């Protein structure tokens, strides 16, 4: 599926996750995080990695100092970011430009103003002085031996107000020696047809330079606008992993890279490692302390998840029926979801994933049980382990243990010190065991007591830890009906993760059901020694 406009086109990628991405709300990267992400981006095949603004904060200055003498994998180059000189100051005396030189990167990205509004009201300089600031700053960095990528901030807003002046700012950068002229939709509000028309004009006007695109996502058009610019002739693309960035974010490279490779047939260095895209996206999420977006195109858990029974039946016959690309091309996988919307095909496919074969005549009762349980508050989409155990039970296979009784309470004193305690009574291998434990809260105490009792029989459960715990209160189905609490638990063992679910009008009972399934799954899916 290759579009003629971009088929075979060589596109240079600049990732600005370490700079523009960190301007997003809730995003913070330490120096060690930035070092690790830079290495991962380079190894994936990103051409240029914008590491930060060394003249703006100590952390970025420390990062560039730490990068001195380090070689990035696959020929990737590090770029420092900064602004044109300040008004009324010579380039030789400008601290921001001096910091860019001191960073010792072979590539420098600097931005200047393209919109008359910003020149007059933000910089408070004359239009000709702004052109001089751009020209002189680029020339200074070129004289210092740097390749200069010029970011024309607010280019499209400036172009559609005064095209002659916006183009004049690019001319000033080109005269100074910039080899790449990047058009920025800084406010993120332009439309694809506007971006295409303006970019085409720039490409025709500056035939000796590489034209680039940098878009923001304020109108949810950053990817579309980037593609519009590339179709118009831009050959340098800027964006961030996961679309992180200021306000609504930047152009999402985890969407753009596979689209360019798989849909347009463009030539990207990263194409050779496309199967590592999901792993890279999740690595960046982890370093940024962000939960991966389940619905992210290409790399999200839900990107190739099928729930409707008709869909699953068709996908089992031919994946192309409901998948636009093979999930393996981007390092993802096909998933089948189980819910009250499921058909027999869902159930059989889901169980086959877990290695549990079920006859078609056995699927009917399981499907009915799933529907009944979901009516009562259960949800199996994020609880594959509980679904697996449910299927085993309906086939007559016993759980490795059962909970006979439990009790949990919290006590405090006059000094505000609180402690939770719980007891559980289990039946394991025909024996009854009764155990108590304390914890930071009632659920924690319950988990400690359950695990303590089980480890006496199954010491391998010492490797299992509680990874996540979520509670959702569901309104009663009818007037006067008590609310139901749904608890989702994620457990981890040696890198393996599995989810379970419990539902009840009592949060402790719902929690115990989910916790019990979590340990039961560990004992059935990962036998001792495996």
Buried (B, 14 or more C-beta within 10 A) or exposed (E): EEBEBBEEBEBBBBBBBBBBBBBBEEBEBEBEBBBBBBBBBBBBBBBBBBBBBBBBEEBBBBBBEBBEEEEBBBEBBBBBBBBBBBEEEEBEEBEBBBBBBBBBBEBBBBBBBBBBEBBBEEBEBEBEBBBBBBBBBBBBBBEEEBBBBBBBBBBBBBBBBBEEBBBBBBBBBBEBBBBBBBBBBBBBBBBBEBBBBBBBBBBEBBEEBBBBBBBBBBBEBBBBBBBBBBBBBBBBBBBBBBBBBBEBBBBBBBBBBBBBBBBBBBBBBBBEBBEBBBBBBBBBBBBBEBEBBEEBBBBBBBBBBBBBBEBBBBBBEEBEEBBEBEBEBBBBEBBBBBBBBBBBBBBBBBBEEBEBEBEEEBBEEBBEBBBEBBEEBBBBBBBBBBBBBBBBBBEEEEBBBEBEEBEBEEEEEEEEEEBBBBBBBBEBEEEEBEBBBEBEBBBBBBBBBBBBBBBEBBEBBEEBEBBEBEEEEBEEEEEEEEEBBBBBBBBBBEEEEBBBBBBBBEBBBBBBBBBBBBBBBBBBBBEEEE
